[in-house]
Amino acid sequence: MAAMRVRQLTAAAAALLLAAGLGGCSDDPGPARTPAAVPAPAEPTATTGDVGPVDRAAVRDGGTLRWALDRVPATLNVYQGAATADSALLAHALYPSLFRPDEHGRLAPDPDYLEGAESTPPGQSPQVVTYRLNPRAVWSDGTPVSAADLDAQRTALSGLDPAYRGGRAGGYDAVESVAPGADPHEVRVTFRRPYAEWRSLFGPLYPAAETATPADFDRALTGGDRPSAGPYTLSRYDAEGGTVTVVRNPLWWGEPAKADRIDFLASPPEQRLDALDQDRLDVAPLTAAVDRAVPAPAADASTAPASASPSVAPPPEAAPESAALALRRAESLPGVTVHRAAAASLTQLTLNAERAPLTDPLVRRALTRAVDRQRIAAAALTPLGLPAAPLGSHLLAGDQEGYRDNSGAVDQADPGLLLDEAGWMRPTGGGVRSRGGKPLSLSLLLPAGSATAKRTADALTAGLGDAGIAVRQVPVSAESFVGEHLAAGDYDLALFSRPVGPSPASEQRPAYAKPRPDPDGVPDPGGNFGRGGTEEIDRLFDRAAAEPDPAARLDLLQEADVRIWQLGHSVPLYQRPELVGVRTGVVGAGAYGFGWPRFQDVGWGG
């Protein structure tokens, strides 16, 4: 089972790293919390999205859009280990989500699928949520969307039957039963324990035909005659040819899709600027194209020495200069607009609490204090034309409702004094600290080939060097980043990104949960790559997940974040950048942040 967990974590996190531009989750009382360390919550000050308002009357009917994918995904089921960000993009065109997030991550019912939903009053047991499905909502085979679909998905994702090879339960394990209500369009979901983040369930929702049995759920969801229930339906799924085509769903009951069809085309990031320039794409994510741009070879291959061996040559590395050139080229492409946003993904520095000298809480707190988040955010984001906004929360994005900067909860002592107290002394005149003749030198794991990661690492290395901490940068491929290093604990410090969503209590808990012993008695970190945790932090997450009052739930999450800061688990740095190239005339496309495309509105301006 432990090996299976690592494989699942590896697949999910590797996909995140690739998409992130950075590669892409005690009974003893804790330290006293002082009011000065906990500022009041701030209202969101910006939005993650960069998509103009859509006036459907100004979007003409018809036409084809060409949308870039990294590759045709192995599955459209986002809950399978092989799913990628492209799986999620396609799923939003084809499958229901009962709730949609706004630009600040707040969930609201999608009226195309859900007329309303209501939970029993707080304190009433058991908690029952009554969903009122849109009576016109049907799958593409004519079958109504019903309680059977919700029940099958709950069974598949609850974690109760290991034959379903899905990801983590994500709240479905809190559901006791799903049953029809007073009529075929009403669904009653009963919870075995209170679950406040119930709005995040059933999105996307798959038909019972795809989830009712382990065999149904575990098979790859690709082409063929598979029912869907979105504004588009699947017309072509050609992995070998690199094309997925969706066309208007003839049974769609909502506002009709504007475009006749969308061709999703496999286009490696390094080829996207050329494809936009040659009018072969209309919508193209460019974060990786810019971030991983490499300089042109200095000489023709014919001039290479005869002894050179291409088969063993290291891959070309992205450089900040080449990334800047790629961005300037993107901005100068005729008929293309580059949309920028802060993605719903947090880039952080994680500290391995099981590796000396980071086993010492004093050293972790000193390092946390020594990280100059403003300097790092400026180095990473300013070259991309985004505000240099550092993060102060492990759990919420800066533009998410309820965000506040909790970094003040960390010991405000000078990091040098903390390191002195821990016995790591600095030589007279400066330099690297040492203890017992051993230098204070740490490895820093970062995704290879990422210019943004390199700028981040350079700023971090310089800042920690000022405190007498030497940093050795270790670039690692995305394919081995998680399985061979993060999951294996083979690192001191690591740079990577995590998604952030509208349900932080359940979504973020695995990243900070205290490691538990496996059957052999060895602590199993699960998704907690920092390997530090406390019973108190776990309880705060569990209480938040069950707290029905939004303000009280947010208070519990803020307290959990304060404790994570004080633990020295990790340092949030900034929101991952998101760049998208969109052809002039295309409406409703851009950088979506917390949201996703409303595909029926995307099309060509009239």
KEFINU-521937 format. One line per field, with one value per residue (C-alpha): x, y, z. Coordinates in nm, 4 decimals. Example, Ala and Ser with C-alpha at 12.3 -4.5 7.8 and 13.67 -1.06 7.14 Angstrom:
% residues 2
east [1.2300; 1.3670]
north [-0.4500; -0.1060]
up [0.7800; 0.7140]
***
This chain:
% residues 606
east [0.0000; 0.2855; 0.4283; 0.0861; 0.0592; 0.3993; 0.2997; -0.0202; 0.1627; 0.4267; 0.1776; -0.0204; 0.2747; 0.4769; 0.1839; 0.1681; 0.5390; 0.5271; 0.2328; 0.3651; 0.6592; 0.8504; 0.8787; 0.3015; 0.0296; 0.0049; -0.1540; 0.1020; 0.0055; 0.1718; 0.3545; 0.1470; -0.0203; -0.0029; -0.2544; 0.0270; 0.1321; -0.2128; -0.3387; -0.6995; -0.8097; -0.7840; -1.0340; -0.8993; -0.7019; -0.6628; -0.7998; -0.6171; -0.8025; -0.7255; -1.0286; -1.2350; -1.6102; -1.8077; -2.1052; -2.2593; -2.4418; -2.1034; -1.9788; -2.0740; -2.2177; -1.9956; -1.6292; -1.3536; -1.1072; -0.7640; -0.6507; -0.3083; -0.2591; 0.0712; -0.0437; -0.3638; -0.4173; -0.4330; -0.7708; -1.0498; -1.1218; -0.9517; -0.9667; -0.7340; -0.3601; -0.2840; -0.4870; -0.3155; -0.4076; -0.5206; -0.7609; -0.9225; -0.9439; -1.1247; -1.3489; -1.4837; -1.6080; -1.7682; -1.8835; -2.0885; -1.9548; -2.2348; -2.0532; -1.8162; -1.5546; -1.5445; -1.2250; -1.1701; -1.2297; -1.5841; -1.8119; -2.1602; -2.4114; -2.3834; -2.7461; -2.6917; -2.6654; -2.7922; -3.0988; -3.0028; -2.8498; -2.9092; -2.7553; -2.9354; -2.8823; -2.5512; -2.5563; -2.8298; -2.7146; -2.6728; -2.5858; -2.7964; -2.7458; -3.0391; -2.9458; -3.2017; -3.0675; -3.1625; -3.4464; -3.3262; -2.9756; -2.9166; -2.6217; -2.5486; -2.7246; -3.0457; -3.0225; -3.1093; -2.8375; -2.9553; -2.8788; -2.7348; -2.4437; -2.3646; -2.3916; -2.1593; -1.8984; -1.9193; -1.8616; -1.5655; -1.3905; -1.4730; -1.1626; -1.3694; -1.3104; -0.9405; -1.0404; -1.1168; -0.7765; -0.8555; -0.6783; -0.7398; -1.0957; -1.1185; -1.4362; -1.6191; -1.5137; -1.7398; -2.0507; -2.2646; -2.5210; -2.6668; -3.0359; -3.3139; -3.5272; -3.8895; -3.8725; -3.6196; -3.4417; -3.3826; -3.0820; -3.0246; -2.6625; -2.6223; -2.2855; -2.1401; -1.9623; -2.0064; -1.8400; -1.8428; -1.6733; -1.9444; -1.9758; -1.6456; -1.7902; -1.9239; -1.7153; -1.6518; -1.9307; -1.9077; -2.1945; -2.2628; -2.1695; -1.8076; -1.7858; -2.0389; -1.7886; -1.4123; -1.3707; -1.5681; -1.3840; -1.0323; -1.0368; -0.8990; -1.1706; -1.0812; -1.2580; -1.5505; -1.9198; -1.8975; -2.1808; -2.1028; -2.3161; -2.1531; -2.2021; -1.9785; -1.9567; -1.6603; -1.6177; -1.2572; -0.9960; -0.6781; -0.3826; -0.1490; -0.2494; -0.2428; -0.5997; -0.9130; -1.2156; -1.5333; -1.8489; -2.1734; -2.3808; -2.7180; -2.8880; -2.7418; -3.0146; -2.8307; -2.7181; -2.5831; -2.2109; -2.0905; -1.8191; -1.9142; -1.6186; -1.2911; -0.9834; -0.7530; -0.4113; -0.1035; 0.1601; 0.4801; 0.5487; 0.8732; 0.6788; 0.3895; 0.5374; 0.6071; 0.2542; 0.0996; 0.3243; 0.2237; -0.1495; -0.1811; -0.3197; -0.5724; -0.5349; -0.2034; -0.0772; 0.2714; 0.4063; 0.6236; 0.7072; 0.8588; 0.9901; 1.1725; 1.2981; 1.6562; 1.9121; 1.9770; 2.2879; 2.6049; 2.7232; 2.5894; 2.6074; 2.8583; 3.1104; 3.0916; 3.3984; 3.3985; 3.4146; 3.0903; 2.8156; 2.4627; 2.3187; 2.4869; 2.4815; 2.2903; 1.9618; 1.9794; 1.9049; 1.6675; 1.8298; 1.6709; 1.8023; 1.6498; 1.3209; 1.3147; 1.3707; 1.0895; 0.8533; 0.9432; 0.8781; 0.5397; 0.4433; 0.5437; 0.3563; 0.1143; -0.2503; -0.1773; -0.2369; -0.0472; -0.2764; -0.1091; -0.2398; -0.1384; -0.2383; -0.4290; -0.1042; 0.1379; 0.5145; 0.6908; 1.0215; 0.9832; 1.2238; 1.2965; 1.2525; 1.4026; 1.7435; 2.0052; 2.0574; 1.6906; 1.5823; 1.6593; 1.3541; 1.5867; 1.7601; 1.4263; 1.2958; 1.6199; 1.6055; 1.2403; 1.3320; 1.6287; 1.4196; 1.3555; 1.0150; 0.9901; 1.3276; 1.2357; 0.8933; 1.0514; 1.3136; 1.0573; 0.7611; 0.8796; 1.0502; 0.7133; 0.5247; 0.3446; 0.3371; 0.6109; 0.3617; 0.5068; 0.2751; 0.2193; -0.0107; 0.0449; -0.3262; -0.4775; -0.3766; -0.3301; -0.6466; -0.8563; -1.1325; -0.9999; -0.6317; -0.4020; -0.0267; 0.0581; 0.4363; 0.4479; 0.3758; 0.7381; 0.9937; 1.0977; 1.4497; 1.7402; 1.8125; 2.1805; 2.1013; 1.8879; 2.1707; 2.4163; 2.1849; 2.1757; 2.5573; 2.6167; 2.8757; 2.9950; 3.3686; 3.5064; 3.4663; 3.1735; 3.1359; 2.9594; 2.8620; 2.9859; 2.9462; 3.2019; 3.4007; 3.1042; 2.9775; 2.6103; 2.5518; 2.2155; 2.1057; 1.8239; 1.6117; 1.4664; 1.3085; 1.5669; 1.5143; 1.2946; 1.4111; 1.1620; 1.2897; 1.6466; 1.5726; 1.3966; 1.6835; 1.9445; 1.7609; 1.7091; 2.0735; 2.1933; 1.9588; 2.0506; 2.4156; 2.3791; 2.2797; 2.5792; 2.3914; 2.5522; 2.3133; 2.4015; 2.1458; 2.0449; 1.8374; 1.6314; 1.4053; 1.0299; 1.0114; 1.2276; 1.1548; 0.8794; 0.9366; 1.3151; 1.3602; 1.0530; 0.8758; 1.2046; 1.3214; 1.6388; 1.6781; 1.7291; 1.5313; 1.2941; 1.1197; 0.7875; 0.4257; 0.0991; -0.2542; -0.4836; -0.8595; -1.1905; -1.1766; -0.8480; -0.9354; -0.9632; -0.7364; -0.4367; -0.4502; -0.2436; 0.0466; 0.0800; -0.0600; 0.1662; 0.3336; 0.1839; 0.3564; 0.3066; 0.2479; 0.6236; 0.6295; 0.8122; 0.6654; 0.4796; 0.4793; 0.2033; 0.1731; 0.3654; 0.7004; 0.8332; 0.7804; 0.6985; 0.3601; 0.1728; -0.1467; -0.2667; -0.2347; -0.4230; -0.7027; -0.7314; -0.7727; -1.0310; -1.2272; -1.2174; -1.3461; -1.6433; -1.7156; -2.0304; -1.9834; -1.7573; -1.6035; -1.5297; -1.3904; -1.1579; -1.0394; -0.9438; -0.7544; -0.5689; -0.4692; -0.3474; -0.1422; 0.0107; 0.1154; 0.2639; 0.4700; 0.5872; 0.6761; 0.9167; 0.7602; 0.7873; 0.7927; 0.5257; 0.6910; 0.4486; 0.1650; 0.2801; 0.2727; 0.0293; 0.0742; -0.1658; -0.1443; -0.4825; -0.5432; -0.7089; -1.0833; -1.1135; -1.3579; -1.3800; -1.0284; -0.7287; -0.5640; -0.8380; -0.6848; -0.9275; -1.1848; -1.2046; -1.3483; -1.7221; -1.6900; -2.0307; -1.9214; -1.5814; -1.5767; -1.4992; -1.6069; -1.8673]
north [0.0000; 0.2403; 0.1862; 0.2551; 0.5794; 0.6912; 0.6132; 0.8148; 1.1045; 1.0906; 1.1044; 1.3892; 1.5964; 1.5426; 1.6703; 1.9723; 2.0391; 2.0175; 2.2548; 2.4920; 2.6571; 2.5330; 2.1860; 2.2686; 1.8557; 1.6713; 1.6540; 1.8972; 2.2624; 2.4622; 2.7899; 3.0807; 3.2850; 3.6593; 3.8990; 4.1007; 3.7989; 3.7475; 4.0397; 4.0654; 3.8924; 4.1028; 4.1211; 3.9966; 4.2753; 4.1260; 3.8488; 3.5477; 3.5577; 3.7632; 3.7017; 3.9899; 4.0012; 3.8099; 3.9683; 3.6672; 3.8971; 4.0098; 3.6545; 3.5163; 3.1705; 2.9194; 2.8751; 2.6555; 2.7252; 2.5621; 2.5125; 2.3834; 2.0798; 1.9418; 1.6070; 1.4104; 1.2863; 0.9182; 0.9714; 1.2261; 1.1015; 1.3595; 1.1229; 0.8664; 0.8652; 0.9217; 1.2450; 1.5714; 1.9382; 1.8721; 1.6058; 1.8708; 2.1241; 1.8791; 1.7576; 2.1099; 2.1097; 1.7678; 1.6975; 1.8717; 2.0486; 2.1275; 2.4347; 2.6810; 2.8989; 3.2726; 3.4762; 3.4632; 3.0898; 3.1199; 2.8362; 2.9033; 2.6642; 2.6301; 2.6777; 2.4635; 2.1648; 2.2712; 2.4762; 2.4853; 2.2992; 2.3290; 2.1676; 2.0920; 2.3544; 2.3481; 2.1062; 1.8874; 1.5277; 1.3725; 1.6444; 1.6073; 1.8127; 1.8275; 1.8976; 2.0153; 1.9119; 2.1023; 1.8846; 1.9424; 1.8100; 1.4888; 1.2823; 1.2708; 0.9326; 1.0928; 0.9554; 1.2198; 1.3282; 1.1727; 1.0474; 0.7290; 0.9296; 1.0991; 0.7703; 0.5835; 0.8591; 0.8647; 0.4891; 0.5094; 0.7929; 0.7144; 0.4997; 0.2234; -0.0207; -0.0502; -0.2023; 0.1517; 0.2906; 0.6552; 0.9384; 1.0553; 1.0644; 1.4451; 1.4573; 1.1637; 0.9522; 1.1716; 1.0682; 0.7947; 0.7582; 0.9130; 0.8606; 1.0019; 1.2680; 1.3641; 1.3398; 1.2239; 1.5612; 1.5798; 1.4101; 1.3679; 1.3212; 1.2095; 1.2545; 1.0228; 1.3221; 1.6969; 1.8192; 2.1944; 2.1894; 1.9796; 2.2275; 2.0997; 1.7510; 1.6232; 1.8473; 1.7135; 1.4589; 1.1481; 0.9241; 0.6127; 0.4086; 0.5225; 0.4780; 0.2163; -0.0708; -0.0857; -0.2149; 0.0798; 0.3347; 0.1978; 0.1829; 0.4850; 0.7291; 0.8256; 0.7976; 0.5856; 0.6187; 0.7553; 0.9722; 1.3302; 1.6251; 1.9521; 2.2191; 2.0049; 1.6358; 1.4282; 1.3832; 1.2639; 1.1332; 1.0588; 1.0158; 0.9098; 1.2020; 1.4446; 1.5749; 1.5853; 1.7423; 1.8450; 1.9607; 2.1179; 1.8843; 1.8458; 1.7643; 2.0622; 2.2435; 2.5616; 2.8613; 2.7130; 2.6910; 2.9714; 2.7837; 2.4900; 2.2937; 2.3144; 2.1284; 2.0577; 2.0025; 1.8440; 2.1147; 2.0824; 2.4069; 2.4670; 2.4778; 2.7016; 3.0393; 2.9140; 2.7688; 3.1000; 3.2906; 3.0599; 3.0856; 2.7202; 2.7894; 3.0323; 2.9671; 2.8516; 2.8372; 2.9925; 2.9627; 2.6624; 2.7919; 3.1038; 2.9478; 2.6638; 2.8501; 2.7543; 2.9540; 2.8541; 2.6351; 2.8364; 2.6269; 2.3857; 2.0182; 1.9665; 2.1752; 1.9577; 1.7497; 1.3973; 1.2601; 1.4307; 1.1876; 1.3288; 1.0315; 1.1295; 1.5065; 1.6794; 1.8443; 2.2168; 2.4363; 2.7299; 3.0602; 3.3816; 3.5618; 3.3156; 3.3210; 3.7010; 3.6765; 3.4233; 3.6513; 3.9495; 3.7367; 3.6266; 3.9877; 4.0928; 3.8217; 3.9938; 3.9288; 3.7652; 3.8993; 3.7573; 3.7271; 3.7232; 3.6103; 3.4652; 3.1007; 2.9103; 2.7448; 2.8344; 2.8130; 2.7344; 2.6354; 2.3090; 2.2101; 1.8424; 1.8102; 1.4598; 1.5697; 1.7209; 2.0044; 2.0801; 1.8357; 2.1227; 2.3553; 2.6486; 2.5996; 2.5715; 2.8884; 3.0718; 2.9666; 3.0688; 3.4132; 3.4400; 3.3868; 3.7238; 3.6562; 4.0030; 3.9683; 3.6238; 3.7285; 4.0214; 3.7961; 3.5375; 3.7501; 4.0951; 3.9647; 3.8123; 4.1391; 4.0288; 4.2135; 4.1093; 3.9911; 3.7567; 3.5132; 3.4969; 3.1923; 2.8221; 2.7592; 3.0490; 3.2466; 3.6204; 3.6921; 3.4286; 3.5258; 3.5271; 3.5527; 3.7090; 3.7202; 3.5065; 3.5277; 3.7479; 3.4371; 3.3266; 3.4108; 3.7686; 3.7248; 3.7870; 3.4592; 3.4968; 3.4973; 3.1844; 3.0102; 3.1208; 2.9698; 2.6446; 2.6358; 2.7343; 3.0089; 3.2487; 3.3025; 3.6434; 3.8594; 3.6592; 3.3490; 3.0163; 2.9175; 2.5922; 2.3710; 2.1183; 2.1845; 2.1072; 2.3880; 2.4833; 2.3745; 2.2623; 2.1159; 2.2892; 2.0718; 2.2620; 2.1642; 2.1465; 2.3633; 2.6251; 2.9853; 3.0942; 2.8279; 2.9329; 3.2999; 3.1932; 2.9681; 3.2353; 3.4943; 3.2382; 3.1286; 3.4883; 3.5676; 3.2599; 3.3253; 3.6618; 3.4679; 3.2346; 2.9404; 2.7868; 2.6485; 2.3949; 2.3986; 2.0550; 2.0760; 1.7589; 1.6489; 1.6606; 1.2853; 1.2082; 1.5148; 1.3581; 0.9839; 0.9811; 1.2907; 1.4447; 1.1196; 0.9487; 1.2354; 1.2834; 1.6591; 1.9345; 2.2171; 2.1906; 2.4371; 2.3307; 2.4421; 2.3142; 2.3775; 2.5838; 2.5654; 2.6610; 2.3845; 2.4357; 2.2315; 1.9070; 1.9947; 2.1166; 1.8834; 1.6006; 1.8404; 1.9169; 1.6081; 1.4514; 1.1404; 0.8178; 0.4788; 0.2348; -0.1391; -0.1789; 0.1016; 0.3449; 0.6968; 0.7374; 1.1043; 1.0544; 1.3887; 1.5760; 1.6110; 1.8328; 1.5417; 1.7696; 1.7900; 1.7966; 1.6543; 2.0102; 2.1051; 1.7893; 1.8715; 2.2267; 2.0993; 1.8422; 2.1014; 2.3401; 2.0712; 2.0145; 2.3779; 2.5020; 2.8710; 3.0256; 3.2843; 3.0284; 2.7869; 3.0570; 3.1331; 2.7672; 2.7668; 3.0829; 2.9195; 2.6110; 2.8342; 3.0119; 2.6752; 2.5662; 2.8860; 2.8281; 2.4662; 2.5800; 2.3352; 2.5468; 2.9025; 3.0205; 3.2389; 3.3532; 3.2412; 3.0585; 3.2738; 3.1927; 3.3181; 3.2435; 3.3567; 3.4313; 3.5246; 3.8577; 3.8099; 3.5176; 3.5973; 3.4290; 3.2832; 3.3874; 3.3108; 3.1698; 3.1632; 2.9870; 2.9330; 2.7498; 2.8327; 2.8700; 2.6865; 2.7792; 3.1458; 3.0995; 3.1887; 3.4538; 3.8134; 3.9267]
up [0.0000; 0.0789; -0.2700; -0.4217; -0.2233; -0.3507; -0.7089; -0.6722; -0.5119; -0.7806; -1.0653; -0.9150; -0.7995; -1.1164; -1.3192; -1.0916; -1.1211; -1.4987; -1.5142; -1.2547; -1.4208; -1.1133; -1.2443; -1.2183; -0.1619; 1.9899; 2.2853; 2.4218; 2.4109; 2.1359; 2.1774; 2.2964; 2.0257; 2.0715; 1.9157; 1.7613; 1.5551; 1.4082; 1.1972; 1.0895; 0.7679; 0.4563; 0.1742; -0.1586; -0.3238; -0.6719; -0.8854; -1.0182; -1.3481; -1.6566; -1.8774; -2.0070; -1.9454; -2.2053; -2.3817; -2.5540; -2.7965; -2.9254; -2.9857; -3.3258; -3.3739; -3.5465; -3.6167; -3.4805; -3.2002; -3.1790; -2.8196; -2.7131; -2.4901; -2.3662; -2.5003; -2.5402; -2.1839; -2.1013; -1.9330; -1.8918; -1.5389; -1.3190; -1.0198; -1.1796; -1.1216; -1.4906; -1.5045; -1.5924; -1.6072; -1.9649; -1.8323; -1.6130; -1.8963; -2.1244; -1.8423; -1.7942; -2.1530; -2.1243; -1.7670; -1.4973; -1.1907; -0.9500; -0.8177; -0.9857; -0.8132; -0.8709; -0.9065; -0.5291; -0.4923; -0.3602; -0.4733; -0.6112; -0.7739; -1.1509; -1.2628; -1.5715; -1.3377; -0.9969; -0.9096; -0.5439; -0.2507; 0.1213; 0.4270; 0.7515; 1.0242; 1.2146; 1.5045; 1.3603; 1.3287; 1.0871; 0.8376; 0.5237; 0.2080; -0.0319; -0.3933; -0.6486; -0.9887; -1.3026; -1.4396; -1.7967; -1.7291; -1.9247; -2.0343; -2.4057; -2.4315; -2.3039; -1.9482; -1.6839; -1.4430; -1.1171; -0.7682; -0.9223; -1.0672; -0.7365; -0.5476; -0.7841; -0.7652; -0.3850; -0.3746; -0.6107; -0.4248; -0.0611; -0.0162; 0.1413; -0.1461; -0.2444; -0.5788; -0.6943; -0.7885; -0.7309; -0.5571; -0.2025; -0.0723; -0.0667; 0.1436; -0.0135; 0.2845; 0.5004; 0.3034; 0.4559; 0.1778; -0.1375; -0.2114; -0.4292; -0.2655; -0.3094; -0.6895; -0.9538; -0.9532; -0.5795; -0.4173; -0.0444; 0.0673; 0.4300; 0.6016; 0.8643; 1.0182; 0.9700; 0.6531; 0.5948; 0.2551; 0.0886; -0.1993; -0.3396; -0.4002; -0.7352; -0.9552; -1.2088; -1.1931; -1.4105; -1.5221; -1.3186; -1.6250; -1.5736; -1.1959; -1.0798; -1.0467; -0.9927; -1.3493; -1.4854; -1.2757; -1.3228; -1.7033; -1.8863; -1.9881; -2.3442; -2.6780; -2.7820; -2.7173; -2.3622; -2.2246; -2.1265; -2.0159; -2.1090; -2.3748; -2.5951; -2.6623; -2.7737; -3.1478; -3.1794; -2.9377; -3.1276; -2.8935; -3.1738; -3.3928; -3.1014; -3.1413; -2.9279; -3.0976; -2.9191; -3.0980; -2.9839; -2.7732; -2.9534; -2.6210; -2.4343; -2.2456; -2.1480; -2.3471; -2.6709; -2.7310; -2.9542; -3.1435; -3.3635; -3.2371; -3.0488; -3.1642; -2.8704; -3.0251; -2.8687; -2.8883; -2.6839; -2.4943; -2.6808; -3.0101; -2.9050; -2.9915; -3.3433; -3.3638; -3.2589; -3.4985; -3.7857; -3.7035; -3.6004; -3.2504; -3.1061; -2.7309; -2.5876; -2.2273; -2.2404; -1.8862; -1.9666; -2.3145; -2.1601; -1.8411; -2.0156; -2.3208; -2.3998; -2.5935; -2.9524; -2.9987; -3.0467; -3.3388; -3.5986; -3.5049; -3.7835; -3.5903; -3.2786; -3.1907; -3.3280; -2.9750; -2.8702; -2.7734; -2.8149; -2.6314; -2.3054; -2.3400; -2.0610; -2.1561; -2.2330; -1.9345; -1.9391; -1.8530; -1.7288; -2.0359; -2.2814; -2.0890; -2.1145; -2.4885; -2.5199; -2.3282; -2.5470; -2.8532; -2.7166; -2.6502; -3.0008; -3.1919; -3.4294; -3.3499; -3.0120; -2.6600; -2.3626; -2.0602; -1.7180; -1.3810; -1.0490; -1.0691; -0.8019; -0.7010; -0.4217; -0.4668; -0.1423; 0.0116; 0.2041; 0.4817; 0.5448; 0.9214; 0.9198; 0.7858; 1.0150; 1.0883; 1.0075; 1.2772; 1.5163; 1.5469; 1.6165; 1.2823; 1.0996; 1.2618; 1.1846; 0.8213; 0.7970; 0.9305; 0.6921; 0.3770; 0.2115; 0.0523; -0.1024; -0.2706; -0.4007; -0.5304; -0.7140; -0.8729; -0.9816; -1.0926; -1.2029; -1.5198; -1.6209; -1.5778; -1.2613; -0.9269; -0.6849; -0.4208; -0.1570; 0.0203; 0.3941; 0.4123; 0.3559; 0.2964; 0.1016; -0.2048; -0.1769; -0.3747; -0.1983; 0.0410; 0.3979; 0.3085; 0.5638; 0.6121; 0.9165; 0.8775; 1.1891; 1.3954; 1.3444; 1.6107; 1.5279; 1.6642; 1.4320; 1.2456; 1.3324; 1.7033; 1.6635; 1.4803; 1.7489; 2.0094; 1.8104; 1.8124; 1.4499; 1.4805; 1.2142; 1.1600; 1.2423; 0.9339; 0.7965; 0.5852; 0.6311; 0.9804; 1.1301; 1.4342; 1.5451; 1.2304; 1.0005; 0.7755; 0.7703; 0.4122; 0.2715; -0.0600; -0.2487; -0.4761; -0.7715; -1.1036; -1.3791; -1.6844; -1.5175; -1.5442; -1.2769; -1.0385; -1.1137; -1.0392; -0.7199; -0.6163; -0.6858; -0.4743; -0.1979; -0.2082; -0.1820; 0.1074; 0.3084; 0.2343; 0.4060; 0.7197; 0.6912; 0.5412; 0.2332; -0.0297; -0.2990; -0.5812; -0.7141; -1.0356; -1.0870; -1.3704; -1.3151; -1.3760; -1.0705; -0.8576; -0.6490; -0.6446; -0.6102; -0.3971; -0.2285; -0.1431; -0.0566; 0.1680; -0.0359; 0.0054; 0.2639; 0.1028; -0.1944; -0.4263; -0.5737; -0.6122; -0.4665; -0.5921; -0.3733; -0.3996; -0.2417; 0.0231; 0.2098; 0.5180; 0.3220; 0.0295; 0.2295; 0.5287; 0.3691; 0.3067; 0.6789; 0.8542; 1.1143; 0.9675; 1.1034; 1.1432; 0.8577; 0.9262; 0.9838; 1.2387; 1.0092; 0.9933; 0.6652; 0.5544; 0.2956; 0.1173; 0.3885; 0.2163; 0.4961; 0.7373; 1.0310; 1.1971; 1.5258; 1.6685; 1.7260; 1.3581; 1.2582; 1.5029; 1.3729; 1.0161; 1.1280; 1.3251; 1.0285; 0.7923; 1.0239; 1.1142; 0.9346; 1.0178; 0.7495; 0.9837; 1.2540; 0.9951; 0.8659; 1.2208; 1.2649; 0.9355; 1.0341; 1.3615; 1.1745; 0.9464; 1.2474; 1.3910; 1.0576; 1.0491; 1.4077; 1.3294; 1.0565; 0.8124; 0.4964; 0.3693; 0.1232; -0.1402; -0.4131; -0.6365; -0.9453; -1.2599; -1.5390; -1.8971; -2.1831; -2.5452; -2.7069; -3.0691; -3.1400; -3.1819; -2.9415; -2.6597; -2.3199; -2.3093; -2.1039; -1.7700; -1.5475; -1.1988; -0.9645; -1.2357; -1.5640; -1.9070; -1.9474; -2.2733; -2.4122; -2.4087; -2.5734; -2.9416; -3.2001; -3.1661; -3.4154]
***
